[in-house]
Amino acid sequence: MLLRRNLWVVILLFTGVFAAKQYTVEGLPHRILLDTDVDTDDFFALFYLLKLNRSEFELEALTISANAWTDAGHAVNQIYDILYMMGRDDISVGVGGEGGILADGTILPNVGGYLPIIEQGMTTAGYCRYRQAIPVLGGRLDVNTNYGIRKAFLPQDGYTEEVSGSDSVRVLVATKAKPNQDPNSNLDREFFKSFLDVLNRPQQTGKFNFTTEFPNFRETFYRPDFRGRKLGTPVVFDMDMSAGDFLALFYLLKIPVEVINLMAIIVSPTGWANAATIDVIYDLLHMMGRDDIPVGLGDVFAMNQSDPIFPAVGDCKYVKAIPHGRGGFLDSDTLYGLARNLPRSPRRYTAENSLKHGAPRDTANPELRQPPALEIWESLIQTMDPGSKITLLTNGPLTSLAKIIQSGANASSIIQDVYIVGGHIRNTEMDTGNVITVDYNEYAELNMFLDPIAAKTVFESALNITLIPLGVQRKVGSFSKMLEKMHKTNKTPEALFAHRLLSRLYHLQQTHHRYQHMGTFLGELLGAVILAGDHTLLKPILQVKPIKFFAEGIESKDGETIVEEKQGKLVKVLENVNTVAYYDLFAKQLGVEQQSAVLGSFCEQKKLWSRPNQTVDC
């Protein structure tokens, strides 16, 4: 069939092995589709294919399998960057798919590469039976950020042997790399030389790198000068990098520093986004001129989920509830396609880390590494004035806060108040939670479900807690009302960005069933507004209740909020708020000219880096 059409399509599968045996068709180039898991070695293979003579080998498309060494949102952006650098924006890139597999084994169209086929159900949420063998630290985190510490290996060529059998597929298997025929070469494999020869060809070379694209490129740190100003309440924001968390961060940065002094951010990557999304936080802080705020990376696994012997790997018993595709990791990791609109920060995640806190290695250049959350916390405590206390706002799973409590320091003597966005206190049997992908858990709230042991640890502590549960969050989940207020506010860069993100979430909620939970992210702003907003306008109603959380390893019950008169911890629970004032306060604060963005967008940043007469596409 293919010979009659005089056309072959070559599909290359890169999962560590490069099939170098090539076939020719007279007069036509090989049309190549590359399927990749975007591991480090695949970058080398992609560059190799892009450097080949296009009259012989034509790379036409790439597909991404995001169930191994990388995650879809980060992988697809790295591929786009490489193709852009090489002047090949014509190459199509496919990632994921929302199709599923029925219980009877029927495979529906558009099944994506988020999960192995054996674990694929009707959604993109699923277990990690096989993928849990891949480390997060020293593995997925580093590959996602292109700062991997795993030793790269190049694809191999070699002779082949035939394999046959009644239940087998006829394949060619590479068994040994050919030794280099040049005895004077330092390269011990023949394909090493061939690979380097192709990459060093002057034809089809990259158009530019980041610094040559922008002649006036400079890495500038923006730090505010607060001298002469009396700083307000010291606040640490613990976020899991959902869309709502980034909007809440904008709000906290806009509150006058005389009221709220945001001193640090702690990232709990056990929720809506992968750890590598920490780079988006750095970009947002850079946009707002706050490169002075330290960002600490928390544990990548929920409590008791990492392997006790090799903690870089672990289970996904709870985080499996987050979809990998639409409305889940894919969108959170890319901030729904808007992350690349933020200015580029000179701060980035790096593979270097702190030996003291159990990370892979130390470095002689501490400014060039990613500090862990506990290190940021300890450093913050050391800089506090005697008698000063910190207020915490948590917008995700309580993993990092639980680790702080367990770290040995007397947390209650340092922490003034904790505002926790999460938990669900049900009033009727119909009052369900929001763990949307775990059908048999009806009443848990997702932040508590994602790390129930951490929730139990926090609520058994001596901390002074204000709980902002799901019920009151749902009361402020109207996109139309928030957008109406945003339309009327002053158009600062941060207000424009927030409006664009909110509009996108609202549009997706209205047009696709995978996005019905978008209102959850709008409710996540409530913690920041209650912490920093005007209570005379918000009129919050709080009630003290004895609360405990279920955390017994039973998925159908874990994460449930229980009102327990005898054994529960007394906490303040937000029952109601003036919703009109809530929407108004958020929108107006983002439109205030003070403490506004120093760089409005990546487009604005590109103009600064370009020559005066240089055309900049935005």
Phi, psi and omega per residue, in radians:
M1 nan -0.885 3.139
L2 -1.158 -0.675 -3.132
L3 -1.145 -0.667 3.113
R4 -1.090 -0.635 3.111
R5 -1.396 -0.126 -3.119
N6 0.951 0.681 -3.102
L7 -2.618 2.236 3.055
W8 -2.020 2.529 2.959
V9 -1.954 2.123 3.141
V10 -1.701 2.159 3.089
I11 -1.862 2.115 3.124
L12 -1.838 2.174 3.098
L13 -1.808 2.008 -3.120
F14 -1.850 1.774 2.976
T15 -2.281 0.635 3.126
G16 2.002 -0.211 -3.122
V17 -2.204 2.328 -3.135
F18 -1.923 2.071 3.137
A19 -1.438 1.825 -3.019
A20 -1.613 -0.200 3.115
K21 -1.153 2.153 -3.043
Q22 -2.012 2.717 3.107
Y23 -2.201 2.611 -3.075
T24 -2.061 2.572 3.021
V25 -2.190 2.193 -2.977
E26 -1.007 2.138 2.995
G27 1.495 -0.167 -3.105
L28 -2.223 2.538 3.093
P29 -1.321 2.735 2.956
H30 -1.144 2.270 3.027
R31 -1.643 2.079 -2.953
I32 -1.975 2.297 2.925
L33 -1.953 2.131 3.137
L34 -1.769 2.084 3.030
D35 -1.779 2.156 -2.959
T36 -2.413 2.611 2.968
D37 -1.711 0.164 3.018
V38 1.016 0.625 2.989
D39 -1.349 2.984 -3.035
T40 -1.023 -0.734 -3.125
D41 -1.124 -0.503 3.138
D42 -1.212 -0.467 3.027
F43 -1.065 -0.773 3.115
F44 -1.076 -0.758 -3.133
A45 -1.116 -0.699 3.132
L46 -1.125 -0.786 3.083
F47 -1.033 -0.712 3.136
Y48 -1.051 -0.834 -3.130
L49 -1.122 -0.651 -3.139
L50 -1.232 -0.361 -3.135
K51 -1.588 -0.202 -3.127
L52 -1.200 2.734 3.116
N53 -1.086 2.065 -3.041
R54 -1.222 -0.292 3.046
S55 -1.302 -0.250 3.102
E56 -1.913 -0.674 -3.075
F57 -2.337 2.029 -3.088
E58 -2.028 1.860 3.058
L59 -1.358 2.032 -3.031
E60 -1.890 -0.414 -3.081
A61 -2.799 2.740 3.030
L62 -2.251 2.513 2.972
T63 -2.168 2.527 -3.039
I64 -1.944 2.195 3.000
S65 -1.707 1.853 -3.001
A66 -1.742 0.699 3.123
N67 -2.112 0.436 -3.124
A68 -2.338 -1.867 -2.956
W69 -1.468 -0.120 -3.063
T70 -2.494 2.954 3.108
D71 -1.997 2.574 -2.886
A72 -0.967 -0.848 -3.058
G73 -1.081 -0.718 3.136
H74 -1.334 -0.648 -3.115
A75 -1.114 -0.803 -3.052
V76 -1.161 -0.619 3.122
N77 -1.211 -0.633 3.097
Q78 -1.158 -0.693 3.097
I79 -1.101 -0.782 3.111
Y80 -1.042 -0.685 -3.135
D81 -1.128 -0.749 3.138
I82 -1.129 -0.793 3.141
L83 -1.104 -0.660 3.104
Y84 -1.125 -0.776 3.125
M85 -1.057 -0.640 -3.080
M86 -1.564 0.101 3.122
G87 1.208 0.546 -3.083
R88 -2.153 0.867 3.077
D89 -1.208 -0.089 3.102
D90 -1.342 -0.263 -3.084
I91 -1.382 2.213 3.130
S92 -1.321 2.533 3.123
V93 -2.234 2.198 3.115
G94 -2.014 2.429 3.107
V95 -2.502 2.341 2.997
G96 1.211 -2.906 -3.106
G97 2.900 2.483 -3.035
E98 -1.710 0.072 3.094
G99 -1.208 2.842 -3.096
G100 -2.359 -3.023 3.110
I101 -2.176 2.183 -3.126
L102 -1.235 2.889 -3.117
A103 -1.078 -0.483 3.136
D104 -1.487 0.085 3.099
G105 1.649 -0.026 3.122
T106 -1.181 2.169 -3.137
I107 -1.618 2.044 3.131
L108 -1.399 2.802 3.132
P109 -1.086 2.727 3.005
N110 1.148 0.659 3.024
V111 -1.284 2.229 -3.037
G112 -1.585 3.097 -3.127
G113 -1.726 0.539 3.131
Y114 -1.393 -0.557 -3.061
L115 -2.300 2.637 2.973
P116 -1.043 2.606 -3.104
I117 -0.965 -0.649 -3.086
I118 -1.164 -0.370 -3.137
E119 -1.861 0.008 -3.082
Q120 -1.323 2.223 3.010
G121 -1.967 -2.434 -3.107
M122 -1.635 -0.052 3.089
T123 -2.267 3.119 3.096
T124 -1.620 0.115 3.002
A125 -1.548 2.419 -3.125
G126 -3.058 3.029 -3.043
Y127 -1.378 2.949 -3.063
C128 -2.107 0.749 -3.055
R129 -0.898 -0.715 -3.105
Y130 -1.754 -0.664 -3.064
R131 -1.182 -0.366 -3.132
Q132 -1.134 -0.216 3.069
A133 -1.262 -0.302 -3.141
I134 -1.551 2.183 -3.132
P135 -1.102 2.638 2.972
V136 -1.545 -0.983 3.001
L137 -1.305 2.234 -3.074
G138 1.360 0.168 -3.133
G139 -2.479 -1.817 -3.049
R140 -1.040 -0.715 -3.135
L141 -1.046 -0.772 -3.093
D142 -1.295 -0.647 3.099
V143 -1.200 -0.702 3.107
N144 -1.023 -0.598 -3.108
T145 -1.705 -0.008 -3.106
N146 1.086 0.443 3.025
Y147 -2.062 0.638 -3.014
G148 -1.093 2.510 3.070
I149 -1.802 -0.092 3.108
R150 -1.192 2.383 -3.127
K151 -1.099 2.131 -3.130
A152 -1.298 2.595 3.040
F153 -2.286 2.478 -3.085
L154 -1.514 2.702 3.048
P155 -1.100 2.682 -3.055
Q156 -2.036 2.520 2.933
D157 -1.944 3.061 -3.121
G158 2.829 -3.111 3.104
Y159 -1.405 2.890 -3.029
T160 -2.183 2.792 2.984
E161 -2.232 2.667 -3.132
E162 -1.598 2.436 3.122
V163 -2.114 2.298 -3.118
S164 -2.437 2.876 3.140
G165 2.935 2.845 -3.065
S166 -1.141 -0.503 -3.097
D167 -2.007 0.400 -3.069
S168 -1.988 2.871 3.038
V169 -1.810 2.397 -3.126
R170 -1.218 2.076 -3.094
V171 -2.374 2.906 2.992
L172 -1.910 2.235 -3.049
V173 -2.028 2.147 3.047
A174 -1.328 2.174 -3.072
T175 -2.001 -0.359 -3.107
K176 -2.790 2.398 3.084
A177 -1.415 2.400 -3.131
K178 -1.185 2.343 3.087
P179 -1.212 2.685 3.129
N180 -1.185 2.284 -3.132
Q181 -1.373 -0.206 3.138
D182 -1.611 1.872 -3.083
P183 -1.182 -0.317 -3.110
N184 -1.577 -0.031 -3.096
S185 -1.513 2.549 3.042
N186 -1.358 -0.192 -3.135
L187 -1.552 2.169 -3.022
D188 -1.615 0.023 3.090
R189 -2.242 2.467 -3.097
E190 -1.081 -0.668 -3.070
F191 -1.227 -0.384 3.061
F192 -1.018 -0.835 -3.103
K193 -1.132 -0.787 3.128
S194 -1.072 -0.738 -3.134
F195 -1.073 -0.841 -3.108
L196 -1.195 -0.612 3.102
D197 -1.058 -0.754 -3.133
V198 -1.167 -0.779 -3.115
L199 -1.150 -0.454 -3.117
N200 -1.568 0.010 3.091
R201 -1.110 2.444 3.117
P202 -1.260 -0.389 -3.137
Q203 -1.286 2.583 3.054
Q204 0.944 0.672 3.116
T205 -1.422 2.938 -3.128
G206 -1.107 2.519 -3.139
K207 -1.173 -0.713 -3.101
F208 -2.998 2.875 2.868
N209 -1.888 -3.002 -3.010
F210 -1.092 -0.686 -3.073
T211 -1.375 -0.559 3.112
T212 -1.381 -0.432 3.075
E213 -1.184 -0.620 -3.115
F214 -2.101 1.738 -3.044
P215 -1.035 -0.525 -3.108
N216 -1.763 0.456 -3.120
F217 -1.053 2.280 3.068
R218 -2.462 2.468 3.008
E219 -1.625 1.885 -3.066
T220 -1.998 2.303 3.056
F221 -1.696 2.287 3.116
Y222 -1.867 2.056 3.131
R223 -2.260 2.263 -3.085
P224 -1.310 2.743 3.074
D225 -1.886 1.830 -3.121
F226 -1.784 0.309 3.125
R227 -1.090 2.385 -3.138
G228 1.470 -0.005 3.123
R229 -1.932 2.351 3.113
K230 -1.436 1.963 -3.034
L231 -1.332 2.580 -3.062
G232 -1.519 -2.662 -3.070
T233 -1.066 2.178 3.080
P234 -1.192 2.224 -3.068
V235 -2.246 2.420 2.964
V236 -2.025 2.265 -3.114
F237 -1.816 2.086 3.102
D238 -1.808 1.977 -3.016
M239 -2.248 2.666 3.067
D240 -1.866 0.196 2.966
M241 1.235 0.543 2.953
S242 -1.296 2.962 3.130
A243 -1.036 -0.702 3.127
G244 -1.116 -0.566 3.131
D245 -1.135 -0.672 3.133
F246 -1.197 -0.633 3.059
L247 -1.161 -0.698 3.091
A248 -1.120 -0.632 3.114
L249 -1.136 -0.745 3.044
F250 -0.946 -0.799 -3.091
Y251 -1.097 -0.796 -3.135
L252 -1.082 -0.647 -3.138
L253 -1.258 -0.344 -3.134
K254 -1.565 -0.310 3.107
I255 -1.188 2.351 3.135
P256 -0.903 2.411 -3.103
V257 -1.143 -0.296 3.045
E258 -1.230 -0.290 3.119
V259 -1.796 -0.913 -3.130
I260 -2.201 2.146 3.075
N261 -1.898 1.662 -3.138
L262 -1.267 1.899 -2.992
M263 -1.677 -0.447 -3.100
A264 -2.875 2.787 3.041
I265 -2.156 2.318 3.048
I266 -1.989 2.278 -3.108
V267 -1.796 2.203 3.034
S268 -1.878 1.639 -3.062
P269 -1.437 0.752 3.103
T270 -1.962 0.300 -3.079
G271 -2.174 -2.118 -2.928
W272 -1.336 -0.293 -3.044
A273 -2.337 2.729 3.067
N274 -1.360 2.770 -3.026
A275 -1.013 -0.585 -3.091
A276 -1.122 -0.285 3.122
T277 -1.193 -0.091 3.058
I278 -0.978 -0.465 3.101
D279 -1.076 -0.540 3.122
V280 -1.184 -0.603 3.062
I281 -1.092 -0.801 3.114
Y282 -1.017 -0.708 -3.134
D283 -1.153 -0.726 3.134
L284 -1.136 -0.743 3.110
L285 -1.101 -0.664 3.108
H286 -1.116 -0.751 3.100
M287 -0.998 -0.702 -3.070
M288 -1.553 0.123 3.110
G289 1.237 0.525 -3.078
R290 -2.139 0.882 3.063
D291 -1.222 -0.055 3.106
D292 -1.415 -0.288 -3.068
I293 -1.404 2.081 3.124
P294 -1.288 2.601 3.139
V295 -2.202 2.117 -3.128
G296 -1.887 2.393 -3.121
L297 -1.653 2.110 -3.136
G298 -1.439 -3.084 -3.141
D299 -1.073 2.473 -3.103
V300 -1.517 -0.097 3.081
F301 -2.135 2.577 3.008
A302 -1.105 2.827 -3.096
M303 -1.063 2.377 -3.129
N304 1.188 0.296 3.119
Q305 -1.842 -0.345 3.122
S306 -1.418 2.699 3.131
D307 -1.202 2.284 -3.079
P308 -1.168 -0.409 -3.126
I309 -1.631 -0.753 -3.134
F310 -2.204 1.498 -2.979
P311 -1.193 -0.087 3.088
A312 -1.265 -0.254 3.069
V313 -2.063 2.836 -3.123
G314 -3.127 -3.139 -3.067
D315 -1.504 2.892 3.114
C316 -2.218 0.670 -3.048
K317 -0.931 -0.639 -3.073
Y318 -1.866 -0.724 -3.087
V319 -1.212 -0.213 3.058
K320 -1.076 -0.252 3.116
A321 -1.224 -0.328 -3.139
I322 -1.460 2.180 3.090
P323 -1.095 2.574 3.068
H324 -1.446 -0.436 -3.046
G325 -1.742 -2.283 -3.072
R326 -1.033 2.360 3.126
G327 1.320 0.112 -3.114
G328 -2.280 -2.327 -3.055
F329 -1.039 -0.730 -3.110
L330 -0.963 -0.779 -3.110
D331 -1.381 -0.679 -3.140
S332 -1.150 -0.732 -3.101
D333 -1.158 -0.420 3.115
T334 -1.860 0.100 -3.038
L335 0.862 0.858 3.110
Y336 0.975 0.673 3.093
G337 1.457 0.052 -3.061
L338 -1.846 -0.087 -3.075
A339 -1.044 -0.656 -3.104
R340 -1.298 -0.089 3.051
N341 -1.432 -0.272 3.120
L342 -1.346 2.621 3.053
P343 -1.037 2.628 3.126
R344 -1.404 2.188 3.106
S345 -1.503 2.546 3.011
P346 -1.226 -0.285 3.088
R347 -1.512 2.369 -3.126
R348 -2.526 2.729 2.945
Y349 -1.116 2.404 2.983
T350 -2.215 2.835 -3.100
A351 -1.295 -0.269 3.110
E352 -1.247 2.545 -3.132
N353 -2.652 -3.074 -3.011
S354 -1.643 2.114 3.121
L355 -1.142 -0.567 -3.097
K356 -1.031 -0.628 -3.047
H357 -1.804 0.414 2.967
G358 1.492 0.176 3.132
A359 -1.473 2.989 -2.950
P360 -0.997 -0.701 -3.032
R361 -2.831 2.976 -3.140
D362 -1.842 3.087 3.121
T363 -2.620 2.635 3.098
A364 -1.368 -0.126 -3.123
N365 -2.116 1.396 -3.035
P366 -1.089 -0.398 -3.141
E367 -1.261 -0.223 -3.091
L368 -1.820 0.314 -3.132
R369 -2.222 2.886 -3.142
Q370 -1.598 1.982 -3.141
P371 -1.292 2.485 3.035
P372 -1.320 2.868 -3.047
A373 -1.065 -0.750 -3.106
L374 -1.133 -0.587 3.107
E375 -1.172 -0.724 3.081
I376 -1.075 -0.757 -3.130
W377 -1.084 -0.833 -3.117
E378 -1.126 -0.689 3.109
S379 -1.130 -0.672 -3.141
L380 -1.126 -0.757 -3.140
I381 -1.065 -0.680 -3.104
Q382 -1.183 -0.439 -3.115
T383 -1.623 -0.107 -3.111
M384 -1.289 2.545 3.039
D385 -1.183 2.578 3.116
P386 -0.963 2.305 3.137
G387 1.517 -0.191 3.135
S388 -1.313 2.644 3.119
K389 -2.291 2.787 -3.061
I390 -1.955 2.489 3.003
T391 -1.823 2.315 3.136
L392 -1.878 2.443 2.964
L393 -2.079 2.103 3.121
T394 -1.942 2.262 -3.116
N395 -2.034 0.216 -3.106
G396 -2.575 -2.759 3.038
P397 -1.010 2.667 -3.016
L398 -1.621 0.446 -3.088
T399 -0.990 -0.908 -3.065
S400 -1.165 -0.717 3.126
L401 -1.122 -0.697 3.100
A402 -1.108 -0.671 3.107
K403 -1.151 -0.649 3.083
I404 -1.093 -0.762 3.125
I405 -1.070 -0.676 -3.098
Q406 -1.460 -0.091 -3.031
S407 -1.272 -0.179 3.096
G408 1.928 -0.476 3.118
A409 -1.283 2.619 3.105
N410 -1.359 1.583 -3.021
A411 -1.053 -0.656 -3.082
S412 -1.168 -0.374 3.111
S413 -1.453 -0.275 -3.119
I414 -1.806 -0.583 -3.026
I415 -1.668 2.134 3.130
Q416 -1.305 -0.973 -3.111
D417 -2.527 2.704 3.019
V418 -2.211 2.153 3.043
Y419 -1.783 2.047 -3.060
I420 -1.963 2.036 3.057
V421 -1.550 1.839 -3.094
G422 2.751 3.140 -3.089
G423 1.429 2.718 3.140
H424 -2.507 2.001 3.110
I425 -1.748 1.870 -3.059
R426 -1.531 2.518 3.128
N427 -1.799 -0.459 3.121
T428 -2.405 2.975 3.107
E429 -1.148 -0.429 -3.127
M430 -1.460 -0.151 -3.082
D431 -1.488 1.434 -3.006
T432 -1.520 2.893 3.112
G433 -1.478 -2.722 -3.079
N434 -2.310 0.463 3.030
V435 -1.455 1.425 -2.860
I436 -1.226 -0.383 -3.058
T437 -1.823 0.028 3.074
V438 -2.012 1.628 -2.969
D439 -1.073 -0.563 -3.024
Y440 -1.508 -0.033 3.027
N441 -1.886 1.742 -2.979
E442 -1.521 -0.494 -2.867
Y443 -2.067 0.023 3.141
A444 -1.419 2.662 2.970
E445 -1.696 2.496 -2.909
L446 -1.077 -0.747 -3.124
N447 -1.013 -0.675 3.141
M448 -1.349 -0.599 3.118
F449 -1.163 -0.639 -3.062
L450 -1.134 -0.429 3.022
D451 -2.648 1.333 -3.067
P452 -1.140 -0.563 3.124
I453 -1.174 -0.673 3.074
A454 -1.107 -0.736 3.111
A455 -1.056 -0.772 3.128
K456 -1.098 -0.725 3.128
T457 -1.053 -0.791 -3.109
V458 -1.152 -0.757 -3.065
F459 -1.416 -0.052 2.981
E460 -1.762 0.053 -3.140
S461 -1.518 3.128 3.139
A462 -1.636 0.236 -3.079
L463 -1.225 2.635 3.073
N464 -1.538 1.881 -2.933
I465 -1.972 2.373 2.916
T466 -1.985 2.084 -3.091
L467 -1.705 2.298 3.101
I468 -2.007 1.538 -2.943
P469 -1.389 3.070 -3.047
L470 -1.090 -0.623 -3.099
G471 -1.018 -0.828 -3.134
V472 -1.323 -0.486 3.049
Q473 -1.085 -0.709 -3.119
R474 -1.127 -0.430 3.133
K475 -1.238 -0.321 -3.118
V476 -2.052 0.575 -3.072
G477 -1.786 0.472 -3.112
S478 -1.628 1.922 3.098
F479 -1.156 -0.690 -3.077
S480 -1.085 -0.699 3.138
K481 -1.224 -0.702 3.117
M482 -1.163 -0.747 -3.127
L483 -1.176 -0.570 3.068
E484 -1.056 -0.736 3.096
K485 -1.207 -0.681 -3.121
M486 -1.146 -0.562 3.104
H487 -1.056 -0.561 -3.032
K488 -1.599 -0.164 -3.045
T489 -1.468 2.867 3.099
N490 -1.095 2.439 -2.991
K491 -1.571 1.189 2.987
T492 -1.288 2.811 3.122
P493 -0.982 -0.695 -3.126
E494 -1.220 -0.601 3.083
A495 -1.180 -0.688 3.112
L496 -1.126 -0.743 3.132
F497 -1.136 -0.795 3.138
A498 -1.075 -0.714 3.119
H499 -1.094 -0.719 -3.137
R500 -1.145 -0.731 3.131
L501 -1.162 -0.790 3.124
L502 -1.088 -0.702 3.125
S503 -1.105 -0.691 3.133
R504 -1.164 -0.764 3.111
L505 -1.067 -0.728 -3.129
Y506 -1.144 -0.766 3.128
H507 -1.077 -0.765 3.131
L508 -1.125 -0.703 3.124
Q509 -1.067 -0.637 -3.090
Q510 -1.370 -0.412 -2.951
T511 -1.957 -0.208 -3.052
H512 -2.517 2.357 -3.066
H513 -1.177 -0.364 3.124
R514 -1.246 -0.189 -3.037
Y515 -2.011 0.410 -3.112
Q516 -1.196 -0.300 -3.096
H517 -1.601 0.186 -3.071
M518 -1.071 -0.480 3.114
G519 -1.063 -0.411 3.074
T520 -0.973 -0.727 -3.084
F521 -1.231 -0.540 3.081
L522 -1.206 -0.652 3.095
G523 -1.160 -0.399 -3.121
E524 -1.203 -0.265 3.101
L525 -1.256 -0.314 -2.984
L526 -1.090 -0.623 3.137
G527 -1.062 -0.800 3.140
A528 -1.143 -0.690 -3.110
V529 -1.215 -0.702 3.107
I530 -1.172 -0.682 3.141
L531 -1.122 -0.738 -2.960
A532 -2.006 -0.177 -3.035
G533 -1.425 3.053 -3.114
D534 -1.431 1.891 -3.083
H535 -1.220 -0.367 3.093
T536 -1.189 -0.445 3.080
L537 -1.622 -0.704 -3.090
L538 -1.228 -0.531 -3.132
K539 0.849 0.975 -3.127
P540 -1.189 2.442 3.051
I541 -1.896 2.048 -3.119
L542 -2.047 2.544 3.114
Q543 -2.351 2.393 3.123
V544 -1.446 2.209 -3.130
K545 -2.370 2.605 3.055
P546 -1.474 1.974 -2.977
I547 -2.052 2.489 2.922
K548 -2.518 2.838 -3.105
F549 -2.095 2.490 3.116
F550 -1.430 2.188 3.133
A551 -2.626 1.311 -3.078
E552 -2.069 0.194 -3.131
G553 1.434 0.203 3.121
I554 -1.816 1.895 -2.990
E555 -1.066 -0.519 -3.127
S556 -1.279 -0.223 -3.104
K557 -2.155 -0.465 -3.058
D558 -0.985 2.411 3.129
G559 1.591 -0.108 3.116
E560 -1.209 2.437 3.053
T561 -1.580 2.219 -3.084
I562 -2.094 2.256 2.995
V563 -1.512 1.894 -3.025
E564 -2.132 1.856 -3.037
E565 -1.076 -0.647 -3.025
K566 -1.559 -0.695 -3.009
Q567 -1.973 -0.072 -3.098
G568 -1.328 2.727 3.083
K569 -1.551 2.347 3.124
L570 -1.292 2.058 3.122
V571 -2.318 2.734 3.044
K572 -1.474 2.200 -3.106
V573 -1.972 2.177 3.100
L574 -1.305 2.072 -3.084
E575 -1.695 -0.624 -3.050
N576 -2.753 2.836 -3.141
V577 -2.708 2.706 3.067
N578 -1.275 1.801 -3.022
T579 -1.147 -0.629 3.123
V580 -1.086 -0.780 3.121
A581 -1.141 -0.617 3.131
Y582 -1.049 -0.938 3.137
Y583 -1.063 -0.709 -3.088
D584 -1.165 -0.770 -3.117
L585 -1.113 -0.769 -3.131
F586 -1.102 -0.876 -3.081
A587 -1.106 -0.795 -3.106
K588 -1.146 -0.671 -3.093
Q589 -1.149 -0.639 3.116
L590 -1.226 -0.338 3.114
G591 -1.599 -0.040 3.123
V592 -1.188 2.404 -3.093
E593 -1.249 -0.546 -3.122
Q594 -1.212 2.598 -3.138
Q595 0.903 0.743 3.138
S596 -1.617 3.055 -3.076
A597 -1.096 2.460 3.017
V598 -1.556 -0.376 3.032
L599 -2.335 2.141 -3.024
G600 -1.321 -0.499 -3.049
S601 -2.958 3.016 3.051
F602 -1.162 -0.577 3.088
C603 -1.046 -0.802 3.110
E604 -1.092 -0.671 3.127
Q605 -1.155 -0.702 3.122
K606 -1.084 -0.634 3.115
K607 -1.134 -0.646 3.092
L608 -1.136 -0.588 -3.074
W609 -1.493 -0.164 -3.033
S610 -1.699 2.877 3.053
R611 -1.209 2.715 -3.104
P612 -0.979 -0.639 -3.099
N613 -1.708 0.173 -3.092
Q614 -1.482 2.313 3.104
T615 -1.372 2.268 -3.132
V616 -2.016 2.118 3.086
D617 -1.502 2.220 3.136
C618 -2.118 nan nan
